[in-house]
Amino acid sequence: MPPRYTRLTQPLVRDGGELRTASWDEALDRAAAGLRRALDHGKMTGVFSCSKATNELNFAAQKFSRVALRSNNIDSCNRT
């Protein structure tokens, strides 16, 4: 029988290779800082969205990619 996994109920952050519980504010600040570092170093390549998502969600994904990440690279795999 496969192992049972439990749903995460609080955010986790990595400190020195170990995961620890964090507040939502800390987790979101770390995520934003990571995106900022990637942008500053030119390491963001694009966004991949889902063709089964709504038009509104795909629009939001492309808007995020173009405005926040400054990237025109977005694919929604509409070819499937």
N, CA, C and O atoms as CSV, one atom per row, in Angstrom:
chain,resi,resn,atom,element,x,y,z
A,1,MET,N,N,0.843,-1.179,0.000
A,1,MET,CA,C,0.000,0.000,0.000
A,1,MET,C,C,0.891,1.245,0.000
A,1,MET,O,O,1.847,1.311,0.772
A,2,PRO,N,N,0.589,2.246,-0.863
A,2,PRO,CA,C,1.426,3.450,-0.925
A,2,PRO,C,C,1.322,4.250,0.379
A,2,PRO,O,O,0.321,4.165,1.090
A,3,PRO,N,N,2.380,5.036,0.685
A,3,PRO,CA,C,2.337,5.832,1.913
A,3,PRO,C,C,1.245,6.893,1.836
A,3,PRO,O,O,0.933,7.401,0.759
A,4,ARG,N,N,0.676,7.214,2.972
A,4,ARG,CA,C,-0.351,8.256,3.032
A,4,ARG,C,C,0.321,9.589,3.294
A,4,ARG,O,O,1.215,9.703,4.132
A,5,TYR,N,N,-0.116,10.572,2.576
A,5,TYR,CA,C,0.423,11.915,2.749
A,5,TYR,C,C,-0.650,12.793,3.359
A,5,TYR,O,O,-1.833,12.657,3.047
A,6,THR,N,N,-0.235,13.681,4.218
A,6,THR,CA,C,-1.190,14.603,4.819
A,6,THR,C,C,-1.047,15.955,4.145
A,6,THR,O,O,0.023,16.316,3.653
A,7,ARG,N,N,-2.110,16.670,4.134
A,7,ARG,CA,C,-2.148,17.988,3.514
A,7,ARG,C,C,-1.408,18.990,4.398
A,7,ARG,O,O,-1.534,18.965,5.622
A,8,LEU,N,N,-0.638,19.868,3.763
A,8,LEU,CA,C,0.046,20.916,4.521
A,8,LEU,C,C,-0.982,21.928,5.007
A,8,LEU,O,O,-1.843,22.359,4.240
A,9,THR,N,N,-0.898,22.300,6.251
A,9,THR,CA,C,-1.833,23.269,6.810
A,9,THR,C,C,-1.160,24.586,7.157
A,9,THR,O,O,-1.824,25.550,7.538
A,10,GLN,N,N,0.166,24.624,7.025
A,10,GLN,CA,C,0.910,25.845,7.289
A,10,GLN,C,C,2.125,25.870,6.372
A,10,GLN,O,O,2.610,24.819,5.953
A,11,PRO,N,N,2.617,27.060,6.060
A,11,PRO,CA,C,3.756,27.135,5.145
A,11,PRO,C,C,5.036,26.632,5.798
A,11,PRO,O,O,5.218,26.717,7.013
A,12,LEU,N,N,5.919,26.105,4.950
A,12,LEU,CA,C,7.228,25.650,5.382
A,12,LEU,C,C,8.288,26.431,4.621
A,12,LEU,O,O,8.118,26.725,3.438
A,13,VAL,N,N,9.376,26.765,5.293
A,13,VAL,CA,C,10.517,27.420,4.644
A,13,VAL,C,C,11.757,26.603,4.941
A,13,VAL,O,O,11.812,25.865,5.925
A,14,ARG,N,N,12.750,26.742,4.080
A,14,ARG,CA,C,13.980,25.967,4.237
A,14,ARG,C,C,15.044,26.855,4.873
A,14,ARG,O,O,15.350,27.934,4.364
A,15,ASP,N,N,15.600,26.397,5.981
A,15,ASP,CA,C,16.713,27.066,6.657
A,15,ASP,C,C,17.847,26.064,6.797
A,15,ASP,O,O,17.706,25.055,7.489
A,16,GLY,N,N,18.967,26.336,6.145
A,16,GLY,CA,C,20.113,25.442,6.241
A,16,GLY,C,C,19.817,24.028,5.790
A,16,GLY,O,O,20.359,23.071,6.343
A,17,GLY,N,N,18.961,23.888,4.790
A,17,GLY,CA,C,18.640,22.562,4.269
A,17,GLY,C,C,17.510,21.856,4.995
A,17,GLY,O,O,17.076,20.788,4.561
A,18,GLU,N,N,17.029,22.421,6.079
A,18,GLU,CA,C,15.941,21.819,6.845
A,18,GLU,C,C,14.666,22.635,6.694
A,18,GLU,O,O,14.713,23.864,6.666
A,19,LEU,N,N,13.529,21.959,6.597
A,19,LEU,CA,C,12.245,22.655,6.541
A,19,LEU,C,C,11.764,22.964,7.952
A,19,LEU,O,O,11.907,22.161,8.874
A,20,ARG,N,N,11.188,24.158,8.088
A,20,ARG,CA,C,10.593,24.533,9.369
A,20,ARG,C,C,9.308,25.295,9.112
A,20,ARG,O,O,9.121,25.869,8.039
A,21,THR,N,N,8.433,25.300,10.088
A,21,THR,CA,C,7.168,26.019,10.001
A,21,THR,C,C,7.429,27.517,10.018
A,21,THR,O,O,8.298,27.997,10.746
A,22,ALA,N,N,6.672,28.253,9.213
A,22,ALA,CA,C,6.822,29.711,9.146
A,22,ALA,C,C,5.445,30.351,9.095
A,22,ALA,O,O,4.442,29.681,8.848
A,23,SER,N,N,5.409,31.642,9.328
A,23,SER,CA,C,4.155,32.391,9.182
A,23,SER,C,C,3.915,32.619,7.694
A,23,SER,O,O,4.838,32.518,6.886
A,24,TRP,N,N,2.682,32.925,7.341
A,24,TRP,CA,C,2.363,33.205,5.942
A,24,TRP,C,C,3.128,34.433,5.466
A,24,TRP,O,O,3.607,34.465,4.332
A,25,ASP,N,N,3.247,35.441,6.321
A,25,ASP,CA,C,3.985,36.652,5.926
A,25,ASP,C,C,5.438,36.328,5.587
A,25,ASP,O,O,5.960,36.801,4.578
A,26,GLU,N,N,6.092,35.524,6.425
A,26,GLU,CA,C,7.476,35.162,6.161
A,26,GLU,C,C,7.595,34.344,4.880
A,26,GLU,O,O,8.492,34.583,4.071
A,27,ALA,N,N,6.697,33.383,4.693
A,27,ALA,CA,C,6.749,32.532,3.503
A,27,ALA,C,C,6.538,33.351,2.231
A,27,ALA,O,O,7.247,33.159,1.243
A,28,LEU,N,N,5.578,34.251,2.253
A,28,LEU,CA,C,5.324,35.092,1.073
A,28,LEU,C,C,6.470,36.060,0.830
A,28,LEU,O,O,6.832,36.311,-0.320
A,29,ASP,N,N,7.048,36.609,1.897
A,29,ASP,CA,C,8.207,37.488,1.737
A,29,ASP,C,C,9.377,36.742,1.106
A,29,ASP,O,O,10.072,37.283,0.246
A,30,ARG,N,N,9.593,35.502,1.534
A,30,ARG,CA,C,10.680,34.702,0.956
A,30,ARG,C,C,10.410,34.382,-0.510
A,30,ARG,O,O,11.324,34.425,-1.334
A,31,ALA,N,N,9.168,34.062,-0.838
A,31,ALA,CA,C,8.827,33.771,-2.236
A,31,ALA,C,C,9.049,35.009,-3.102
A,31,ALA,O,O,9.605,34.914,-4.196
A,32,ALA,N,N,8.616,36.167,-2.613
A,32,ALA,CA,C,8.804,37.416,-3.359
A,32,ALA,C,C,10.283,37.736,-3.518
A,32,ALA,O,O,10.712,38.179,-4.583
A,33,ALA,N,N,11.063,37.516,-2.468
A,33,ALA,CA,C,12.504,37.778,-2.546
A,33,ALA,C,C,13.172,36.841,-3.553
A,33,ALA,O,O,14.074,37.255,-4.281
A,34,GLY,N,N,12.737,35.590,-3.595
A,34,GLY,CA,C,13.291,34.652,-4.561
A,34,GLY,C,C,12.985,35.055,-5.992
A,34,GLY,O,O,13.849,34.971,-6.865
A,35,LEU,N,N,11.750,35.495,-6.235
A,35,LEU,CA,C,11.395,35.980,-7.574
A,35,LEU,C,C,12.207,37.224,-7.931
A,35,LEU,O,O,12.671,37.368,-9.062
A,36,ARG,N,N,12.374,38.116,-6.961
A,36,ARG,CA,C,13.136,39.334,-7.199
A,36,ARG,C,C,14.589,39.006,-7.562
A,36,ARG,O,O,15.145,39.585,-8.495
A,37,ARG,N,N,15.203,38.069,-6.816
A,37,ARG,CA,C,16.587,37.661,-7.113
A,37,ARG,C,C,16.691,37.061,-8.512
A,37,ARG,O,O,17.626,37.360,-9.255
A,38,ALA,N,N,15.735,36.221,-8.862
A,38,ALA,CA,C,15.761,35.597,-10.192
A,38,ALA,C,C,15.632,36.653,-11.282
A,38,ALA,O,O,16.312,36.575,-12.306
A,39,LEU,N,N,14.770,37.636,-11.070
A,39,LEU,CA,C,14.620,38.715,-12.049
A,39,LEU,C,C,15.897,39.529,-12.173
A,39,LEU,O,O,16.328,39.864,-13.276
A,40,ASP,N,N,16.504,39.847,-11.024
A,40,ASP,CA,C,17.719,40.663,-11.036
A,40,ASP,C,C,18.874,39.959,-11.739
A,40,ASP,O,O,19.745,40.616,-12.310
A,41,HIS,N,N,18.889,38.632,-11.702
A,41,HIS,CA,C,19.964,37.875,-12.328
A,41,HIS,C,C,19.578,37.354,-13.709
A,41,HIS,O,O,20.341,36.609,-14.324
A,42,GLY,N,N,18.418,37.734,-14.194
A,42,GLY,CA,C,17.980,37.321,-15.524
A,42,GLY,C,C,17.736,35.838,-15.661
A,42,GLY,O,O,17.918,35.291,-16.748
A,43,LYS,N,N,17.332,35.168,-14.600
A,43,LYS,CA,C,17.167,33.719,-14.643
A,43,LYS,C,C,15.732,33.268,-14.880
A,43,LYS,O,O,15.483,32.067,-14.987
A,44,MET,N,N,14.796,34.182,-14.964
A,44,MET,CA,C,13.419,33.772,-15.222
A,44,MET,C,C,13.263,33.523,-16.711
A,44,MET,O,O,13.677,34.340,-17.533
A,45,THR,N,N,12.675,32.410,-17.048
A,45,THR,CA,C,12.544,32.081,-18.461
A,45,THR,C,C,11.119,32.188,-18.967
A,45,THR,O,O,10.916,32.453,-20.151
A,46,GLY,N,N,10.126,31.990,-18.114
A,46,GLY,CA,C,8.755,32.079,-18.574
A,46,GLY,C,C,7.788,31.363,-17.667
A,46,GLY,O,O,8.126,30.949,-16.558
A,47,VAL,N,N,6.577,31.229,-18.165
A,47,VAL,CA,C,5.473,30.646,-17.395
A,47,VAL,C,C,4.784,29.601,-18.255
A,47,VAL,O,O,4.643,29.780,-19.465
A,48,PHE,N,N,4.361,28.524,-17.642
A,48,PHE,CA,C,3.594,27.500,-18.330
A,48,PHE,C,C,2.232,27.428,-17.676
A,48,PHE,O,O,2.133,27.208,-16.469
A,49,SER,N,N,1.188,27.609,-18.454
A,49,SER,CA,C,-0.176,27.563,-17.950
A,49,SER,C,C,-0.867,26.336,-18.528
A,49,SER,O,O,-0.266,25.596,-19.306
A,50,CYS,N,N,-2.103,26.116,-18.160
A,50,CYS,CA,C,-2.824,24.924,-18.587
A,50,CYS,C,C,-3.931,25.277,-19.575
A,50,CYS,O,O,-4.669,26.242,-19.373
A,51,SER,N,N,-4.040,24.505,-20.623
A,51,SER,CA,C,-5.075,24.772,-21.619
A,51,SER,C,C,-6.466,24.480,-21.071
A,51,SER,O,O,-7.459,24.942,-21.634
A,52,LYS,N,N,-6.555,23.724,-19.986
A,52,LYS,CA,C,-7.859,23.417,-19.396
A,52,LYS,C,C,-8.317,24.481,-18.409
A,52,LYS,O,O,-9.435,24.425,-17.897
A,53,ALA,N,N,-7.441,25.457,-18.144
A,53,ALA,CA,C,-7.808,26.562,-17.253
A,53,ALA,C,C,-8.752,27.503,-17.996
A,53,ALA,O,O,-8.875,27.441,-19.219
A,54,THR,N,N,-9.400,28.353,-17.255
A,54,THR,CA,C,-10.311,29.318,-17.875
A,54,THR,C,C,-9.514,30.364,-18.646
A,54,THR,O,O,-8.321,30.546,-18.406
A,55,ASN,N,N,-10.174,31.043,-19.564
A,55,ASN,CA,C,-9.532,32.134,-20.296
A,55,ASN,C,C,-9.044,33.207,-19.337
A,55,ASN,O,O,-7.982,33.797,-19.535
A,56,GLU,N,N,-9.836,33.455,-18.290
A,56,GLU,CA,C,-9.469,34.481,-17.321
A,56,GLU,C,C,-8.180,34.112,-16.584
A,56,GLU,O,O,-7.323,34.966,-16.356
A,57,LEU,N,N,-8.048,32.839,-16.214
A,57,LEU,CA,C,-6.844,32.405,-15.516
A,57,LEU,C,C,-5.628,32.443,-16.445
A,57,LEU,O,O,-4.546,32.851,-16.025
A,58,ASN,N,N,-5.793,32.029,-17.682
A,58,ASN,CA,C,-4.695,32.113,-18.642
A,58,ASN,C,C,-4.320,33.561,-18.924
A,58,ASN,O,O,-3.140,33.866,-19.100
A,59,PHE,N,N,-5.301,34.460,-18.970
A,59,PHE,CA,C,-5.012,35.883,-19.144
A,59,PHE,C,C,-4.200,36.403,-17.958
A,59,PHE,O,O,-3.228,37.136,-18.141
A,60,ALA,N,N,-4.601,36.021,-16.738
A,60,ALA,CA,C,-3.872,36.459,-15.546
A,60,ALA,C,C,-2.442,35.928,-15.560
A,60,ALA,O,O,-1.516,36.637,-15.166
A,61,ALA,N,N,-2.252,34.684,-16.010
A,61,ALA,CA,C,-0.910,34.098,-16.078
A,61,ALA,C,C,-0.036,34.857,-17.076
A,61,ALA,O,O,1.125,35.149,-16.789
A,62,GLN,N,N,-0.591,35.176,-18.248
A,62,GLN,CA,C,0.215,35.902,-19.227
A,62,GLN,C,C,0.492,37.315,-18.760
A,62,GLN,O,O,1.570,37.848,-19.025
A,63,LYS,N,N,-0.453,37.936,-18.070
A,63,LYS,CA,C,-0.250,39.283,-17.541
A,63,LYS,C,C,0.849,39.264,-16.470
A,63,LYS,O,O,1.704,40.149,-16.442
A,64,PHE,N,N,0.825,38.260,-15.593
A,64,PHE,CA,C,1.856,38.109,-14.573
A,64,PHE,C,C,3.221,37.921,-15.218
A,64,PHE,O,O,4.200,38.538,-14.800
A,65,SER,N,N,3.286,37.064,-16.239
A,65,SER,CA,C,4.552,36.810,-16.919
A,65,SER,C,C,5.093,38.076,-17.560
A,65,SER,O,O,6.282,38.374,-17.441
A,66,ARG,N,N,4.235,38.818,-18.235
A,66,ARG,CA,C,4.694,40.004,-18.958
A,66,ARG,C,C,5.001,41.183,-18.049
A,66,ARG,O,O,5.996,41.879,-18.253
A,67,VAL,N,N,4.163,41.415,-17.052
A,67,VAL,CA,C,4.327,42.594,-16.201
A,67,VAL,C,C,5.267,42.324,-15.027
A,67,VAL,O,O,6.241,43.052,-14.837
A,68,ALA,N,N,4.990,41.300,-14.248
A,68,ALA,CA,C,5.776,41.054,-13.033
A,68,ALA,C,C,7.134,40.439,-13.338
A,68,ALA,O,O,8.138,40.834,-12.745
A,69,LEU,N,N,7.178,39.469,-14.263
A,69,LEU,CA,C,8.422,38.775,-14.560
A,69,LEU,C,C,9.184,39.381,-15.730
A,69,LEU,O,O,10.326,39.008,-15.998
A,70,ARG,N,N,8.546,40.319,-16.427
A,70,ARG,CA,C,9.143,40.978,-17.597
A,70,ARG,C,C,9.579,39.965,-18.650
A,70,ARG,O,O,10.666,40.075,-19.219
A,71,SER,N,N,8.721,38.980,-18.902
A,71,SER,CA,C,9.031,37.932,-19.864
A,71,SER,C,C,7.852,37.746,-20.813
A,71,SER,O,O,6.699,37.722,-20.382
A,72,ASN,N,N,8.139,37.619,-22.080
A,72,ASN,CA,C,7.091,37.310,-23.064
A,72,ASN,C,C,6.951,35.818,-23.275
A,72,ASN,O,O,6.178,35.383,-24.129
A,73,ASN,N,N,7.682,35.035,-22.517
A,73,ASN,CA,C,7.667,33.579,-22.692
A,73,ASN,C,C,6.569,32.959,-21.840
A,73,ASN,O,O,6.727,32.773,-20.633
A,74,ILE,N,N,5.462,32.644,-22.488
A,74,ILE,CA,C,4.355,31.967,-21.808
A,74,ILE,C,C,3.753,30.972,-22.777
A,74,ILE,O,O,3.590,31.251,-23.965
A,75,ASP,N,N,3.429,29.811,-22.249
A,75,ASP,CA,C,2.826,28.750,-23.060
A,75,ASP,C,C,1.648,28.195,-22.295
A,75,ASP,O,O,1.758,27.928,-21.098
A,76,SER,N,N,0.531,28.017,-22.957
A,76,SER,CA,C,-0.629,27.451,-22.297
A,76,SER,C,C,-0.994,26.087,-22.889
A,76,SER,O,O,-2.104,25.603,-22.666
A,77,CYS,N,N,-0.117,25.483,-23.611
A,77,CYS,CA,C,-0.250,24.156,-24.234
A,77,CYS,C,C,-1.613,23.971,-24.906
A,77,CYS,O,O,-2.234,22.916,-24.779
A,78,ASN,N,N,-2.068,24.990,-25.614
A,78,ASN,CA,C,-3.349,24.906,-26.294
A,78,ASN,C,C,-3.315,23.983,-27.495
A,78,ASN,O,O,-4.338,23.799,-28.155
A,79,ARG,N,N,-2.184,23.408,-27.790
A,79,ARG,CA,C,-2.061,22.515,-28.938
A,79,ARG,C,C,-2.656,21.143,-28.650
A,79,ARG,O,O,-2.844,20.354,-29.576
A,80,THR,N,N,-2.955,20.842,-27.396
A,80,THR,CA,C,-3.441,19.491,-27.057
A,80,THR,C,C,-4.933,19.376,-27.232
A,80,THR,O,O,-5.503,18.312,-26.991
